């Protein structure tokens, strides 16, 4: 392993199309499980300008109004009607009903540890990640800082601290490592979507984001910025339109069976 390297991580706010799709898929799975805890649901979602597509395979006793769940999730994001009209958007669903016999036959809450060990999985995935002592969250510092910045952007928008800020923003943080330990913040990039016709001057926007978002996020530690830390805001220019009206999104697969398959 290299002794010195740069590690970057990215995060997005709640209005990013990919995150909207993840939230919708999670909400659908949750709604089925609320009605039928033994539901088996595999839900996928895609979103683009004025349209949402839901594909699901399920075995459940629940009855869920899928378009209603979709619209409620998007409504909470807070897009302006001219950017994404949640009342008029098209929701397309494609459902495959599996036999009810494919629902889990065992309730985990009633099983012993030995019985749980005998359950088998239906699907498996490769997941990148590790626990470490770089942060109180036990996660690598780059993703923790990227998440802090994303939360700061969302808070600044909700409190209307920055004019025209869109629900769709992206953050990226690069950290320099030496001998496996983070030593300095190399750079920060913020893609700040903007709404409306009148946008802030790029220099003013950068100054406001540094004051209201970047500095508070870094003040929590454990590494401060330095004179060589670069902060980029919309390096490719302003984003006059963001969200599904500008770029589409899709999600990975959300599966709800019992924890161990079975």
C-alpha contacts under 8 A as a table, 3 or more apart, distances in Angstrom:
res1	aa1	res2	aa2	distance
2	X	5	X	6.55
2	X	179	X	7.85
3	X	177	X	7.67
3	X	178	X	5.60
3	X	179	X	4.64
3	X	180	X	6.77
4	X	176	X	7.30
4	X	177	X	5.48
4	X	178	X	4.55
4	X	179	X	6.25
4	X	180	X	7.66
5	X	176	X	5.95
5	X	177	X	5.36
5	X	178	X	6.86
6	X	174	X	6.42
6	X	175	X	5.62
6	X	176	X	4.58
6	X	177	X	6.07
6	X	186	X	7.94
7	X	142	X	7.06
7	X	174	X	5.59
7	X	175	X	5.38
7	X	176	X	6.52
7	X	177	X	7.36
8	X	142	X	5.87
8	X	143	X	7.71
8	X	172	X	6.79
8	X	173	X	5.41
8	X	174	X	4.13
8	X	175	X	6.23
9	X	142	X	5.28
9	X	143	X	5.02
9	X	146	X	6.58
9	X	172	X	5.62
9	X	173	X	5.64
9	X	174	X	6.75
10	X	143	X	6.51
10	X	146	X	5.83
10	X	147	X	7.88
10	X	170	X	7.19
10	X	171	X	5.57
10	X	172	X	4.30
10	X	173	X	6.63
11	X	143	X	7.18
11	X	146	X	5.40
11	X	147	X	5.59
11	X	150	X	6.32
11	X	170	X	5.89
11	X	171	X	5.26
11	X	172	X	6.45
12	X	15	X	7.96
12	X	16	X	6.22
12	X	19	X	7.28
12	X	147	X	7.66
12	X	150	X	5.87
12	X	168	X	7.36
12	X	169	X	5.79
12	X	170	X	4.39
12	X	171	X	6.14
13	X	16	X	5.90
13	X	19	X	7.53
13	X	150	X	5.38
13	X	151	X	7.00
13	X	153	X	7.40
13	X	154	X	6.33
13	X	167	X	6.50
13	X	168	X	5.84
13	X	169	X	5.41
13	X	170	X	6.44
14	X	19	X	6.08
14	X	20	X	6.49
14	X	77	X	6.38
14	X	154	X	7.55
14	X	167	X	6.32
14	X	168	X	6.75
15	X	19	X	6.86
15	X	20	X	6.16
15	X	77	X	5.77
15	X	79	X	7.79
15	X	166	X	7.73
15	X	167	X	4.37
15	X	168	X	4.26
15	X	169	X	7.29
15	X	243	X	6.33
16	X	19	X	5.29
16	X	20	X	6.12
16	X	167	X	7.06
16	X	168	X	4.48
16	X	169	X	6.53
16	X	170	X	7.78
16	X	243	X	5.79
16	X	244	X	7.84
16	X	249	X	7.83
17	X	20	X	4.98
17	X	21	X	6.26
17	X	47	X	6.63
17	X	48	X	7.79
17	X	168	X	7.67
17	X	243	X	5.85
17	X	244	X	5.74
17	X	247	X	7.26
17	X	248	X	6.00
17	X	249	X	4.43
17	X	250	X	7.06
18	X	21	X	5.19
18	X	22	X	6.38
18	X	248	X	7.62
18	X	249	X	4.32
18	X	250	X	5.13
18	X	251	X	5.97
19	X	22	X	4.97
19	X	23	X	6.10
19	X	249	X	7.85
19	X	251	X	7.61
20	X	23	X	5.07
20	X	24	X	6.11
20	X	73	X	7.76
20	X	74	X	7.12
20	X	249	X	7.83
21	X	24	X	5.09
21	X	25	X	6.15
21	X	44	X	7.84
21	X	45	X	5.34
21	X	46	X	6.10
21	X	47	X	6.80
21	X	249	X	6.69
21	X	250	X	5.56
21	X	251	X	5.26
22	X	25	X	5.21
22	X	26	X	6.12
22	X	45	X	7.45
22	X	250	X	7.60
22	X	251	X	5.26
22	X	252	X	7.24
23	X	26	X	5.09
23	X	27	X	6.03
23	X	73	X	7.21
24	X	27	X	5.03
24	X	28	X	6.19
24	X	45	X	7.19
24	X	69	X	7.40
24	X	70	X	5.91
24	X	73	X	6.21
25	X	28	X	5.19
25	X	29	X	6.34
25	X	43	X	5.69
25	X	44	X	5.99
25	X	45	X	6.27
25	X	251	X	7.64
25	X	254	X	6.35
26	X	29	X	5.21
26	X	30	X	6.09
26	X	254	X	6.70
27	X	30	X	4.98
27	X	31	X	6.10
27	X	69	X	7.03
27	X	73	X	7.71
28	X	31	X	5.17
28	X	32	X	6.42
28	X	43	X	7.38
28	X	66	X	7.06
28	X	69	X	6.71
29	X	32	X	5.33
29	X	33	X	6.26
29	X	41	X	6.38
29	X	42	X	7.78
29	X	43	X	7.16
29	X	254	X	7.38
29	X	255	X	7.59
29	X	256	X	6.54
30	X	33	X	5.11
30	X	34	X	6.07
31	X	34	X	5.13
31	X	35	X	6.68
31	X	64	X	6.92
32	X	35	X	5.47
32	X	36	X	5.94
32	X	37	X	7.46
32	X	39	X	6.42
32	X	41	X	7.77
32	X	60	X	7.32
32	X	62	X	5.69
32	X	63	X	7.45
32	X	64	X	6.64
33	X	36	X	4.87
33	X	37	X	4.40
33	X	38	X	6.84
33	X	39	X	5.87
33	X	62	X	7.92
33	X	256	X	7.97
34	X	37	X	6.14
35	X	61	X	7.73
35	X	62	X	5.35
35	X	63	X	7.79
36	X	39	X	5.45
36	X	60	X	6.62
36	X	61	X	6.03
36	X	62	X	5.53
38	X	60	X	7.25
38	X	103	X	6.15
38	X	104	X	5.86
38	X	105	X	7.97
38	X	107	X	7.54
38	X	257	X	6.95
38	X	258	X	7.22
39	X	58	X	7.41
39	X	59	X	5.97
39	X	60	X	4.50
39	X	61	X	7.07
39	X	62	X	7.63
39	X	103	X	5.95
39	X	104	X	7.45
39	X	256	X	6.91
39	X	257	X	6.46
40	X	58	X	5.52
40	X	59	X	5.15
40	X	60	X	6.21
40	X	102	X	7.53
40	X	103	X	5.55
40	X	104	X	7.23
40	X	255	X	7.36
40	X	256	X	5.26
40	X	257	X	4.67
40	X	258	X	7.96
41	X	56	X	7.03
41	X	57	X	5.93
41	X	58	X	4.40
41	X	59	X	6.52
41	X	60	X	7.59
41	X	254	X	7.67
41	X	255	X	5.60
41	X	256	X	5.06
41	X	257	X	6.83
42	X	56	X	5.49
42	X	57	X	5.17
42	X	58	X	6.22
42	X	253	X	6.52
42	X	254	X	5.50
42	X	255	X	4.54
42	X	256	X	6.58
43	X	54	X	7.21
43	X	55	X	5.91
43	X	56	X	4.30
43	X	57	X	6.57
43	X	253	X	6.10
43	X	254	X	5.43
43	X	255	X	6.83
44	X	54	X	5.89
44	X	55	X	5.22
44	X	56	X	6.16
44	X	250	X	7.77
44	X	251	X	6.10
44	X	252	X	6.55
44	X	253	X	5.54
44	X	254	X	6.75
45	X	52	X	7.20
45	X	53	X	5.65
45	X	54	X	4.72
45	X	55	X	6.38
45	X	250	X	5.66
45	X	251	X	5.64
46	X	52	X	5.84
46	X	53	X	5.15
46	X	54	X	6.73
46	X	248	X	7.45
46	X	249	X	5.64
46	X	250	X	4.14
46	X	251	X	6.58
47	X	50	X	7.97
47	X	51	X	5.89
47	X	52	X	4.46
47	X	53	X	6.27
47	X	244	X	6.52
47	X	248	X	5.58
47	X	249	X	5.27
47	X	250	X	6.29
48	X	51	X	5.45
48	X	52	X	6.53
48	X	244	X	4.73
48	X	245	X	6.57
48	X	247	X	6.69
48	X	248	X	4.39
48	X	249	X	6.60
49	X	84	X	7.11
49	X	244	X	4.98
49	X	245	X	4.47
49	X	246	X	7.33
49	X	247	X	7.80
49	X	248	X	7.22
50	X	84	X	6.09
50	X	85	X	6.96
50	X	88	X	7.67
50	X	89	X	4.72
50	X	90	X	6.25
50	X	244	X	7.51
50	X	245	X	7.35
51	X	89	X	5.43
51	X	90	X	4.63
51	X	91	X	5.91
51	X	92	X	7.61
52	X	89	X	7.48
52	X	90	X	6.21
52	X	91	X	4.83
52	X	92	X	6.20
53	X	91	X	5.89
53	X	92	X	4.74
53	X	93	X	5.91
53	X	94	X	7.97
54	X	91	X	7.48
54	X	92	X	6.11
54	X	93	X	4.68
54	X	94	X	6.20
55	X	93	X	5.89
55	X	94	X	4.79
55	X	95	X	5.87
56	X	93	X	7.92
56	X	94	X	6.46
56	X	95	X	4.96
56	X	96	X	6.28
57	X	95	X	5.84
57	X	96	X	4.63
57	X	97	X	5.93
57	X	98	X	6.79
58	X	95	X	7.66
58	X	96	X	6.45
58	X	97	X	5.27
58	X	98	X	5.58
59	X	97	X	6.01
59	X	98	X	4.94
59	X	99	X	6.05
59	X	100	X	5.12
59	X	101	X	7.87
59	X	102	X	6.41
59	X	103	X	5.77
60	X	100	X	6.42
60	X	103	X	6.85
61	X	100	X	7.78
65	X	68	X	5.40
65	X	69	X	6.51
66	X	69	X	5.19
66	X	70	X	6.25
66	X	93	X	7.88
67	X	70	X	4.99
67	X	71	X	6.11
67	X	91	X	5.97
68	X	71	X	5.24
68	X	72	X	6.13
69	X	72	X	5.19
69	X	73	X	6.30
70	X	73	X	5.38
70	X	74	X	6.41
70	X	91	X	7.80
71	X	74	X	5.22
71	X	75	X	5.93
71	X	86	X	5.80
71	X	87	X	7.34
72	X	75	X	5.09
72	X	76	X	6.43
73	X	76	X	5.43
73	X	77	X	6.91
74	X	77	X	5.23
74	X	78	X	7.17
74	X	79	X	7.83
74	X	86	X	6.62
75	X	78	X	5.62
75	X	79	X	7.29
75	X	86	X	6.28
77	X	167	X	6.75
78	X	167	X	7.07
79	X	83	X	6.23
79	X	84	X	5.93
79	X	85	X	7.69
79	X	166	X	7.76
79	X	167	X	6.87
80	X	83	X	5.32
80	X	84	X	6.25
80	X	85	X	7.09
81	X	84	X	5.08
81	X	85	X	4.14
81	X	86	X	7.09
82	X	85	X	6.31
83	X	241	X	7.78
83	X	242	X	7.91
83	X	243	X	7.60
83	X	244	X	7.82
83	X	245	X	5.98
84	X	89	X	7.42
84	X	244	X	7.17
84	X	245	X	6.79
85	X	88	X	5.50
85	X	89	X	5.84
86	X	89	X	5.35
98	X	102	X	6.90
99	X	102	X	5.69
99	X	103	X	7.88
100	X	103	X	5.56
101	X	104	X	7.87
103	X	257	X	7.55
104	X	107	X	7.50
104	X	257	X	6.68
104	X	258	X	6.62
104	X	261	X	7.79
104	X	262	X	6.08
105	X	262	X	7.59
106	X	110	X	7.90
106	X	111	X	7.74
106	X	262	X	7.76
107	X	110	X	5.62
107	X	111	X	6.80
107	X	258	X	7.75
108	X	111	X	5.18
108	X	116	X	7.21
108	X	258	X	6.99
108	X	259	X	7.96
111	X	114	X	7.98
111	X	115	X	5.76
111	X	116	X	6.25
112	X	115	X	5.14
112	X	116	X	6.22
113	X	116	X	5.07
113	X	117	X	6.27
114	X	117	X	5.17
114	X	118	X	6.85
115	X	118	X	5.37
115	X	119	X	7.06
116	X	119	X	5.46
116	X	260	X	7.52
117	X	120	X	8.00
119	X	260	X	6.06
119	X	261	X	6.57
119	X	262	X	5.19
120	X	260	X	6.13
120	X	261	X	5.55
120	X	262	X	5.29
121	X	124	X	7.21
121	X	260	X	5.48
121	X	261	X	4.14
121	X	262	X	6.16
122	X	261	X	5.53
122	X	262	X	7.25
123	X	261	X	7.77
130	X	139	X	6.90
130	X	140	X	7.81
131	X	138	X	5.16
131	X	139	X	5.40
131	X	140	X	7.49
132	X	135	X	7.43
132	X	138	X	4.90
132	X	139	X	5.62
132	X	140	X	6.49
133	X	136	X	7.03
133	X	138	X	5.34
133	X	139	X	7.23
133	X	140	X	7.96
134	X	138	X	6.48
134	X	139	X	6.65
134	X	140	X	5.91
134	X	141	X	5.96
134	X	181	X	7.84
134	X	182	X	7.74
135	X	138	X	5.25
135	X	139	X	6.03
135	X	140	X	6.83
135	X	141	X	6.22
135	X	144	X	7.64
135	X	222	X	7.52
136	X	139	X	7.68
137	X	144	X	7.69
139	X	143	X	7.36
139	X	144	X	6.73
140	X	143	X	6.06
140	X	144	X	6.58
141	X	144	X	5.11
141	X	145	X	6.15
141	X	175	X	7.67
141	X	182	X	7.48
142	X	145	X	5.36
142	X	146	X	6.14
142	X	173	X	5.56
142	X	174	X	6.29
142	X	175	X	6.08
143	X	146	X	4.93
143	X	147	X	5.99
143	X	173	X	7.40
144	X	147	X	5.18
144	X	148	X	6.23
145	X	148	X	4.97
145	X	149	X	6.22
145	X	173	X	6.77
145	X	217	X	7.05
145	X	218	X	7.42
146	X	149	X	5.19
146	X	150	X	6.26
146	X	171	X	5.65
146	X	172	X	5.62
146	X	173	X	5.66
147	X	150	X	5.01
147	X	151	X	6.16
147	X	171	X	7.79
148	X	151	X	5.14
148	X	152	X	6.10
148	X	217	X	5.74
149	X	152	X	4.93
149	X	153	X	6.19
149	X	171	X	6.53
149	X	213	X	6.21
149	X	214	X	6.39
149	X	217	X	6.05
150	X	153	X	5.13
150	X	154	X	6.30
150	X	169	X	7.40
150	X	170	X	6.92
150	X	171	X	6.16
151	X	154	X	5.08
151	X	155	X	6.13
152	X	155	X	5.07
152	X	156	X	6.07
152	X	212	X	7.70
152	X	213	X	5.14
152	X	214	X	7.90
152	X	217	X	7.21
153	X	156	X	5.10
153	X	157	X	6.22
153	X	169	X	7.52
153	X	213	X	6.29
154	X	157	X	5.17
154	X	158	X	6.18
154	X	167	X	6.92
155	X	158	X	5.07
155	X	159	X	6.08
156	X	159	X	5.27
156	X	160	X	5.90
156	X	161	X	5.07
156	X	162	X	6.21
156	X	212	X	7.30
156	X	213	X	7.53
157	X	160	X	4.83
157	X	161	X	6.27
157	X	162	X	6.32
157	X	163	X	7.90
157	X	165	X	5.83
157	X	166	X	7.24
157	X	167	X	7.33
158	X	161	X	7.84
160	X	163	X	6.34
162	X	165	X	6.01
162	X	208	X	7.28
162	X	209	X	8.00
163	X	199	X	7.77
163	X	200	X	7.30
164	X	194	X	5.16
164	X	195	X	4.79
164	X	196	X	6.33
164	X	198	X	7.70
164	X	199	X	6.52
164	X	200	X	7.77
165	X	192	X	6.86
165	X	193	X	6.10
165	X	194	X	4.64
165	X	195	X	6.09
166	X	169	X	6.87
166	X	192	X	7.13
166	X	193	X	4.87
166	X	194	X	4.71
166	X	195	X	5.47
166	X	242	X	7.05
167	X	193	X	7.28
167	X	243	X	7.51
168	X	192	X	7.28
168	X	193	X	5.62
168	X	242	X	6.13
168	X	243	X	5.47
169	X	190	X	7.32
169	X	191	X	5.48
169	X	192	X	4.84
169	X	193	X	5.44
170	X	190	X	5.78
170	X	191	X	4.93
170	X	192	X	6.72
171	X	188	X	7.45
171	X	189	X	5.74
171	X	190	X	4.61
171	X	191	X	6.33
172	X	188	X	5.77
172	X	189	X	5.06
172	X	190	X	6.51
173	X	185	X	7.66
173	X	186	X	7.82
173	X	187	X	5.98
173	X	188	X	4.67
173	X	189	X	6.52
174	X	185	X	6.26
174	X	186	X	5.38
174	X	187	X	5.18
174	X	188	X	6.41
175	X	182	X	6.40
175	X	183	X	7.46
175	X	184	X	5.97
175	X	185	X	4.70
175	X	186	X	5.31
175	X	187	X	7.22
176	X	182	X	5.81
176	X	183	X	5.83
176	X	184	X	5.40
176	X	185	X	6.23
176	X	186	X	5.98
177	X	180	X	5.75
177	X	181	X	5.16
177	X	182	X	4.34
177	X	183	X	5.57
177	X	184	X	7.42
178	X	181	X	5.37
178	X	182	X	6.43
178	X	183	X	6.44
183	X	223	X	7.52
184	X	223	X	6.44
184	X	224	X	7.52
184	X	225	X	7.15
184	X	226	X	7.90
185	X	188	X	7.88
185	X	223	X	7.02
185	X	224	X	7.24
185	X	225	X	5.75
185	X	226	X	7.56
185	X	229	X	6.07
186	X	228	X	7.38
186	X	229	X	5.11
186	X	230	X	6.64
187	X	229	X	5.20
187	X	230	X	4.57
187	X	231	X	5.81
187	X	232	X	7.79
188	X	229	X	7.63
188	X	230	X	6.19
188	X	231	X	4.74
188	X	232	X	6.14
189	X	231	X	5.83
189	X	232	X	4.61
189	X	233	X	5.86
189	X	234	X	7.65
190	X	231	X	7.91
190	X	232	X	6.23
190	X	233	X	4.84
190	X	234	X	6.25
191	X	233	X	5.95
191	X	234	X	4.86
191	X	235	X	7.83
192	X	233	X	7.04
192	X	234	X	6.35
192	X	238	X	7.96
192	X	239	X	7.27
193	X	238	X	7.58
193	X	239	X	5.30
193	X	240	X	6.99
193	X	241	X	6.84
193	X	242	X	5.52
194	X	199	X	6.84
194	X	238	X	7.71
194	X	239	X	6.03
194	X	240	X	5.63
194	X	241	X	6.47
194	X	242	X	6.93
195	X	199	X	7.58
195	X	240	X	6.44
195	X	241	X	6.41
195	X	242	X	7.60
196	X	199	X	7.18
196	X	240	X	7.44
197	X	240	X	7.40
199	X	240	X	7.80
200	X	204	X	6.48
200	X	205	X	5.75
201	X	204	X	5.20
201	X	205	X	6.02
202	X	205	X	5.03
202	X	206	X	6.17
202	X	233	X	8.00
202	X	238	X	7.67
203	X	206	X	5.19
203	X	207	X	6.23
204	X	207	X	5.08
204	X	208	X	6.12
205	X	208	X	5.18
205	X	209	X	6.09
206	X	209	X	5.15
206	X	210	X	6.10
206	X	232	X	7.91
206	X	233	X	5.93
207	X	210	X	5.19
207	X	211	X	6.18
208	X	211	X	5.09
208	X	212	X	5.88
208	X	213	X	7.87
209	X	212	X	5.27
209	X	213	X	5.18
209	X	214	X	6.31
210	X	213	X	5.60
210	X	214	X	4.57
210	X	215	X	5.74
211	X	214	X	6.41
211	X	215	X	5.71
211	X	216	X	7.46
212	X	215	X	6.77
212	X	216	X	6.62
213	X	216	X	5.69
213	X	217	X	6.15
214	X	217	X	5.24
214	X	218	X	6.25
215	X	218	X	5.26
215	X	219	X	6.00
216	X	219	X	5.04
216	X	220	X	6.98
217	X	220	X	5.94
217	X	221	X	7.93
218	X	221	X	5.55
218	X	222	X	7.74
218	X	223	X	7.06
218	X	224	X	5.96
218	X	225	X	7.32
219	X	224	X	6.97
221	X	224	X	6.42
225	X	228	X	7.91
225	X	229	X	5.76
226	X	229	X	5.33
232	X	235	X	5.88
234	X	237	X	5.22
234	X	238	X	5.96
234	X	239	X	7.63
239	X	242	X	6.49
241	X	245	X	6.94
241	X	246	X	5.86
242	X	245	X	6.17
242	X	246	X	4.91
242	X	247	X	7.13
243	X	246	X	5.53
243	X	247	X	6.19
243	X	248	X	7.66
244	X	247	X	5.11
244	X	248	X	5.21
244	X	249	X	7.21
245	X	248	X	7.63
256	X	259	X	7.81
257	X	260	X	7.77
257	X	261	X	5.89
257	X	262	X	7.83
258	X	261	X	5.36
258	X	262	X	6.92
